[in-house]
Amino acid sequence: MKHTIIFNLLLIALLLVSCNSKKDSDKQVQYVKTMTIADASKFAEVNFPGRTKAIDDINVAFRVSGPISRILVHDGDHVSKGQVIATMDPRDYQVQLNATKAEYEQVKADAERIIALYQEGNTTASNYDKARYGLAQITQKLNNHRNQLADTQLRAPMNGYIQDVLHEAGETVSAGLPVISMFGSSTLEVEISISAYDYANRDRLNSAYCVFDLLPGEKFPLKVASISAEANASQLYTVRFQFAGPYDRSKITPGMTTIVYATVDNDAVDNQLIPVSAILEKEGKQYVYIYVRETGTVKMLNIAVKRLHNDGMAEISAGLHNSDEVVVAGVHHLTDGMKVTPLPKTSKSNVGGLL
């Protein structure tokens, strides 16, 4: 009986050691999720975030300096061409005009008297020229001061809508400083930004259309209106599209966000697509890990990223082959040459790989 108890205790101890060893072994296994990269030539459609914009989107400013006395419009108001939308305190310009009027009357009277004397032969041609040029000069000065007084009223330069009131009554503004922004009630356009790579390959564009979240199921054909020839501070180029078909102006307004889908020539693209999660940034370069089945290890490869897609995919132009199996999750926990075990592929009959 005593020997039996001792034997059972030894057996239990061995089993515990075995279980602990198995747990330690399991902890050392690094599981990775992989995928075989796809050829981007199968994906002829690319997309870009965009924004609608009025073609005649402008800022309106006073042509003279001074304090604003009244703002006569609000955001969203419709205005007609020539309508007064803001006024400036006219006091100084009225005083200036009154003084110029008095000067004009005096110069005019003197000029008329000298011109009459010249016609009678009682004064010289030099006096006649001085009188004539003096009258012309004061006349231009008077007209200029009349215009400045008139410019204390800010008028809408076109039919359209008020987009934003940039300054309030009581503020002093200088000539040319935007006070109100507005857009015309005519045509809209769609504006996107593209990378240098897309700009270099802009001739591959076949067609484009845009969609709006507020108008599900509707596609609006577009045509390229212009492409900027110079990159902005973010090294992006601006592309403007015009609507190629009808659209409801009451539903699509300036400032709305949209997604522009463009198709490109299939035979012109030879890149691969991988998830952005597979890319590891290190010392200003991009890397991925590929799974080497022969050795059961991962290998780090340097790649070249050409474009990031809005669907979370990245387009790769160099560093990979179509047969490579790329690690797409947990890349920051791997090292070059590490032993790993791929997670089983998910199937319709084995959702989550649980069976």
Disulfide bonds with the S-S distance in Angstrom:
none
